Amino acid sequence: MRESQTGQWPTYTYVVPEVYTTAKVRLIGLGSYAPAGIITNEFFAYIATRLGDPRSADDLERVTGLSTRHVRASTLEMCRKVAGADAPGLIDSPESPKDESLVDMAVIAAQRALASAGREAYEVETVVGASSSDNEAFPTVAGLVQLRLGIKGTRAMMLRGACACQTEAFQVCAEVLTAGSAKLVLMVTTEALLPNITNILDWKTSSLFGEGAAAFLLERGDEDTYFINGSDTNQAPALFYQTPLRKDCVDMAEVDMKMRQLYREGNGQELNRVLSQYMVGYTKMNGKEVFREAPRAMAEAVDALCRHAGLSHAELAYIVPHQANSRIIRRLGELLINDYSWPPATMDKLIDNFRYYGNLSNASIATALVETLRQGYPHEGQWIALSAVGGGMEYGCWLLRFHEFKNPQAALS
């Protein structure tokens, strides 16, 4: 363990710096997938205005930094049923399968990750999945991806939780490889938070999310990478979600019908009251709390791992954080600068591709990294930090050297 130059760790609110993992693993493949349908800010501005809280598309983009979201055809159909067939900002694509599932998206992302590494599915010995929004209790998304890829007899495990499951999954993959129980591990994530765990009429929350999938391919390497993950459930009220059980379904149907009636009447105040009374099945978020705490957790994770690795600030080329909100990404940089003495140039190392995709939960880091590669960086051997935070509150980071993929164009599909 390497401490700070004074021999003491900084005062962290969340991270326990002594609890971390070092593993010789290497990222050799990457893939992402975004469905072809689009929702623009005009749609959510339309809802807000109908509910008596006038907003423009520019207002929403100014607050969140978000312009569009990629979604499946089924999500566009649901939006029209809820908000009206004449609701603006819903853009169909002839390329969109009508019945596209989360597993379908995950399989495409996995195929791209394998192709980018020049590897075959039969070589994969473990599949690790992560999702905040899938409804595949069993068999799991990981198991179904394994089946669809034709991989037989290997482990397939699933992590469920919020947006930091992606960094937890990184560490699980590394531990599997370090234990020697697999030589090649496929990590898949797939998300549809907007239709699956929010109510579309709760526009302050639902407007933040898109849909998509991602995959990473990892193998044993010859150089150290660093992982840290943790949880602080004291912050659970800031962002939480309870999966509805069968007994909750009737109540949820009644709540949805009441909310649609209030939407038609333009009674936003009563709609919010009804939503707040029924907690199961809908994401609850305190935006101010999330903005205050989420960037801090990510900043601490990045700072702690760089200290463990003995990296100077100049040696870290890029920080690819969970794409929760552009303001949160900027705040992450400000905290590193103001609280942990990172140089002002840190702001130039932050990757922000939130604008066109929205919050993709556990698929966000891979999607941002693919877009970064599309722009021509990072380069061979550069250090990058992949950090995330999610409801609960969960947080983590993977610090690694980037190495070019065998077939990079496959990752950029």
Secondary structure, 3 states (H helix, E strand, C coil): CCCCCCCCCCCCCCCCCCCCEEEEEEEEEEEEECCCEEEEHHHHHHHHHHCCCCCCHHHHHHHHCCCEEEECHHHHHHHHHHHCCCCCCEECCCCCCCCCCHHHHHHHHHHHHHHHHCCCHHHCCEEEEEECCCCCCCCCHHHHHHHHHCCCCCEEEEEECCCCHHHHHHHHHHHHHHHCCCCEEEEEEEEEHHHHCCCCCCHHHHCCECEEEEEEEEEEEEEEEEEEEEECHHHHHHEECCCCCHHHHHHHHHHHHHHHHHHHHCCHHHHHHHHHHCCCCCCEECHHHHHHHHHHHHHHHHHHHHHHHCCCHHHEEEEEECCCCHHHHHHHHHHHHHHHCCCHHHHHHECCCHHHCCECHHHHHHHHHHHHHHCCCCCCCCEEEEEEEECCCEEEEEEEECCCCCCHHHHCC
